[in-house]
């Protein structure tokens, strides 16, 4: 009975489903694009959705499935099953989650990460194609353990980032924070100019190391962009969260 009931302090990660972003998710196109080119007035023509079985190739986003998180703890029997499966990776629970985090908080963070991934992908793709995409950038939360934790709040509108040389960088596009942080070293003190509940505030944070080991750093915050897109873009995915797939969406 204990083997089936008593939770064990581990999390199991394994391969999750993949989705062709040029195809359909269920009956709905994963990415739907329509609109008019403001410079010419001509309608924007987008290739039709790739249907299953066509010879046009696929662009698949990949996912990681997880079990053993808050509200869904593993038992010994499940852990043994994962240990016998070479596709799974077992990690200590404390390396994956703080002790006091709830499933609701995890779901909220993952949803914010996916929203940010999609919105920044839309902006990145359009700017690469030469379109102008002004945006209002909003903070959705702070990365646990980062210098922004306990400083920023969800709903803060990010207006400026001031670097140590006193240069004020206006955040008028979703790409500004990402482009700027590529040249900012980890451990740099930055001042974020935000608007919170209608009041302008200056928040001081310290940048964190980039997860990919590059020379730049991260702000340690989740962002969403209310971009004034020149086109109507809809990305339809349900029950998939996290920060992945931005490159594939773009």
Secondary structure in CASP SS format (residue, H / E / C, confidence):
PFRMAT SS
TARGET T0000
AUTHOR 0000-0000-0000
METHOD secondary structure of the structure
MODEL  1
X C 1.00
X H 1.00
X H 1.00
X H 1.00
X H 1.00
X C 1.00
X E 1.00
X E 1.00
X C 1.00
X E 1.00
X E 1.00
X E 1.00
X E 1.00
X E 1.00
X E 1.00
X C 1.00
X C 1.00
X C 1.00
X E 1.00
X E 1.00
X C 1.00
X C 1.00
X C 1.00
X E 1.00
X E 1.00
X C 1.00
X C 1.00
X E 1.00
X E 1.00
X C 1.00
X E 1.00
X E 1.00
X E 1.00
X E 1.00
X E 1.00
X E 1.00
X C 1.00
X C 1.00
X C 1.00
X C 1.00
X C 1.00
X C 1.00
X E 1.00
X C 1.00
X C 1.00
X C 1.00
X C 1.00
X C 1.00
X C 1.00
X C 1.00
X C 1.00
X C 1.00
X C 1.00
X C 1.00
X C 1.00
X C 1.00
X C 1.00
X C 1.00
X C 1.00
X E 1.00
X E 1.00
X C 1.00
X C 1.00
X E 1.00
X E 1.00
X E 1.00
X E 1.00
X C 1.00
X C 1.00
X C 1.00
X C 1.00
X C 1.00
X C 1.00
X E 1.00
X E 1.00
X H 1.00
X H 1.00
X H 1.00
X H 1.00
X H 1.00
X H 1.00
X H 1.00
X H 1.00
X C 1.00
X C 1.00
X C 1.00
X C 1.00
X C 1.00
X E 1.00
X E 1.00
X E 1.00
X E 1.00
X H 1.00
X H 1.00
X H 1.00
X H 1.00
X C 1.00
X C 1.00
X C 1.00
X C 1.00
X C 1.00
X C 1.00
X H 1.00
X H 1.00
X H 1.00
X H 1.00
X H 1.00
X H 1.00
X H 1.00
X H 1.00
X H 1.00
X H 1.00
X H 1.00
X H 1.00
X H 1.00
X H 1.00
X H 1.00
X H 1.00
X H 1.00
X H 1.00
X H 1.00
X H 1.00
X H 1.00
X H 1.00
X H 1.00
X H 1.00
X H 1.00
X H 1.00
X C 1.00
X C 1.00
X C 1.00
X C 1.00
X C 1.00
X C 1.00
X E 1.00
X E 1.00
X E 1.00
X E 1.00
X E 1.00
X E 1.00
X E 1.00
X E 1.00
X C 1.00
X C 1.00
X C 1.00
X C 1.00
X C 1.00
X C 1.00
X C 1.00
X C 1.00
X C 1.00
X C 1.00
X C 1.00
X C 1.00
X C 1.00
X C 1.00
X E 1.00
X E 1.00
X E 1.00
X E 1.00
X E 1.00
X E 1.00
X C 1.00
X C 1.00
X C 1.00
X C 1.00
X C 1.00
X E 1.00
X E 1.00
X E 1.00
X C 1.00
X C 1.00
X C 1.00
X C 1.00
X C 1.00
X H 1.00
X H 1.00
X H 1.00
X H 1.00
X H 1.00
X H 1.00
X C 1.00
X C 1.00
X C 1.00
X C 1.00
X C 1.00
X C 1.00
X C 1.00
X E 1.00
X E 1.00
X E 1.00
X E 1.00
X E 1.00
X E 1.00
X E 1.00
X E 1.00
X C 1.00
X C 1.00
X E 1.00
X E 1.00
X E 1.00
X E 1.00
X E 1.00
X E 1.00
X E 1.00
X E 1.00
X C 1.00
X E 1.00
X E 1.00
X C 1.00
X C 1.00
X C 1.00
X C 1.00
X C 1.00
X C 1.00
X C 1.00
X E 1.00
X E 1.00
X C 1.00
X C 1.00
X E 1.00
X E 1.00
X E 1.00
X E 1.00
X E 1.00
X E 1.00
X E 1.00
X C 1.00
X C 1.00
X C 1.00
X E 1.00
X E 1.00
X E 1.00
X E 1.00
X E 1.00
X C 1.00
X C 1.00
X C 1.00
X C 1.00
X C 1.00
X C 1.00
X C 1.00
X C 1.00
X C 1.00
X C 1.00
X H 1.00
X H 1.00
X H 1.00
X H 1.00
X C 1.00
END
